[in-house]
Amino acid sequence: MYAKYVKRPLDFVLSLTALIILSPLLLILTIVGAIAMKGNPFFVQKRPGRISKKTGQEKIFSLIKFRTMSNAKDKDGNLLPDKDRLNRYGRFLRSTSLDELPELVNIVKGDMAIVGPRPQLVRDMVFMTPEQRKRHTVRQGLTGLAQVSGRNNISWEEKFEYDLEYINRITFIGDFKIVLKTVGKVFKRDGITEEGMATAEDLGEYLLRVGNVAQNQFEQKQNEAKQLLGV
């Protein structure tokens, strides 16, 4: 009953209310971000969402976040490594999870939910098994069971296990507990990135590193992701 009839209307009301209440903070972060990033303060990226009942495929939507990395380039015009583009302001946004606030717009639009599996990259999705892609049978979340169980400091396999565990038992009490645990994680600033890395490792890169996919399979999947994105 909750998952089918209550969760979406509740998400809409709570997210719209949060946007209204937090609008002064969002305005400040937009202005400061434009200065700190020397341009557009928003980061928009295509992510796989809920599987469409009509097509049977994941709907690709535009996720909105505050930008945490600059567009700094080397002398040849190539973007610098992530660790060099992640400035002090960007680290502050990530450590406080303030960079996630614009995703409230995604929730209001219906692309996402407050609680659900976190939306991964399209280039991650193409490496998922059919079982793992069942995580896309529900709206992706601002936070989720995997996030409160380790965030980026758990393995990909563990993330998917938590995602599938969540979608098999969606309850109001369960969602409420995840939100409370998320607040605690944010205050403790736990698991923001993987140890020794500025950003989390892509699923494909992880599978290639541990030898679960061959180089030619890796390249084929990367091309598949580019086709889905129209690149």
N, C-alpha and C positions, 0 to 999 in steps of 0.2 A: 504493500500500500504506500509506504513512504517513498520508496525508490521510484514508483510509477506515477504517483499523483501529487506528492508533497515536495519532494526534493527540488525540482526545477522552479516552481513558484517561489519557494522559500529562498533559493539562491538569488533569484531576480530581485526580490524585495530587499534582502540584506545587502546585496552588492550595490544596488542603486542608492540605498541609504548611506552606505559607506562612502560612495563617490561624492555625495552631497556634503557629508560631514568633513571629509578629508580634502575637499576642493581647495582650501587655502594652502594646505601642505603640498598638494599636487602642483599648484601654481608656482610655489616657491621652488620646488624641485625642478620644474620645467625651466624656470629662468636660470637657476644656478647651473643646471645641467647644460644649457645652451652655452654658458660661459666656460664651464670646465671642459666641455668636449669641443669647444670652438665650432659650434654648428648645431645640427639637429640633435636634441636631447633624447629622442626616442629611438628605440631599436625595434624594428618590425621584421619578423621572420616567419616563413611558412612552416607550419607544423601539421602533422596528421591528427585529425580529430576523430569524432565518433563515426562509426561505419554507417553509411547511408543504407536504409532499407530498400531504396530503389535500385542502387547500383551495386550494393554489396561490397563497396570499397570505402576506405577511409576518406572523409571529407577533409580536404586541405584548407586550413584557415590561417589567417595572419595574426600571430601572437604579438602583443604589444608590451614592451618593457621599457624602462628607462635605460639608456645606453650606459654601459659601465666601461667600455673600451673605446679609446679614441681611434681616429682613422689615420694615425701617424704612419708614414711610408718611408721607405729607404730612398736612396738617391736614384734608384731605377724605377721608382713608382710602385714598388710592391709593399703590401701591408707588412708592418713589423710583426714579430712573434707576439702571441697573446700576452705574455708576461711583460712585454715592453709597452703594450698599449693599455694595460690595466693600471690606470693612475690612482692616486690616493683617493680621489673622490669616488672613483669606480669601486675601489675596495671597500669604502665606507658604505656605499649603496648595497653591495653584495652581503657584507657582514651583518647589516641590519635588515636585509631582505626588502628594503624600500624600492629596489629596482623592479619588484614584482607588482607594485601597486597598480600600474596601468592595466594589468590583466583583469581588473574589475570590470573594465569595458568589455572584454571578451566574455565575461560571465553574463553581463546584462544582455549582450547580443545573442547568447545561447551557444557560443562556441565552446565554452568551458563551464565547469561547476566549481563550487568552493572546494569540495573534497572529491578526489578521484585520482586515477593514475596521472602522473605528471606528463604533459605532452612532450614527447621526445622529438628529435630531428627526423626529417623524412629519410635522410641517409642512415638513420638508425633503424627506422621501420622496415626497410627492405632487407635487413639482416635478421629480422625476427622470424621465429618459427610460426606456423599457423596457430599453435597453442598460445604463444606469447602475444600474438596480435589480437587475441580475444580481449585484451585490455582495452581495445578500441570499441568494444560493444557498449561502452558508457562514455559520457562526456569526460574529457580530461580535466584534471583539477588544479586549482591554485596550490593546494597542498594535498598530501595523500599518505597512505599507510607506509609506503616506502620512505617518504621524507621524514616521518617521525620515528622511523626505525633505523635511521643511519644516514639519510640524505645522500650525499655523494661519496660517503666513506664506506659504502657497501658495494658488493660486486654486482654486475649486471644480472647475473642469475638470481641473486637475492632480491633485486628490485622487481624482477618479473614475478617471482614467487609471491611477494607482498601484493603486487598489483592484482594478480589472479585471486589471491585470498580475499582482497577487498571486494572485487566485483561479484564474488560468489555470496557475499553476505553484506548488503548495504542496508544499514539501519540508522535511524536518527541518533540513537545513543552512540553508535560507532562513529558517526561523523562528528558529533559533539566532542567526543574524547580526542579525536584526531586534531580538531581545531585547538583544543586546550593544550595538547602536547606540542603543536606547532608554535604556539605563543611562547611556551617554555624554551623550545629550541632556538627561536629567534633571539630571545633575551640572553641565552647562553652562547649564541653565535656558533652553534655546533655544525660540523660537517658541511661547510660552505663549498669547499672544493676538495678534490682528492689530494692526499698528502703529496707534496712536492710538485703540484701542478697548478697552473693559473686557472685552467678550466678543466672540466671533466673529460675523460677520454671517450671518444665516440665508440659505439658498439662495434662497428666494423673494424676499427683500429685495434680494439681489444681482441676480437676474434682472430685477427691476423697475427697479432703479437703472440697469442697463446697457441697458435697453430690449428685453430678450428676451421679456418678457411684458407684456401690457397690464394696466391697473389692474383691469378687470373680471375678467380671467383670474386675477389675483393673488387677488382676493377670493373667487372660486369655489373655488380650490385651498385657501385658508385654511378655508373652510367644510367642504370635504371632509375636511381634517385633523381638524377639530372633531368631525365625525360619527364618524370612526374612533376617536377618543378618548372618544366618548360625552359630549361637553361640550355 
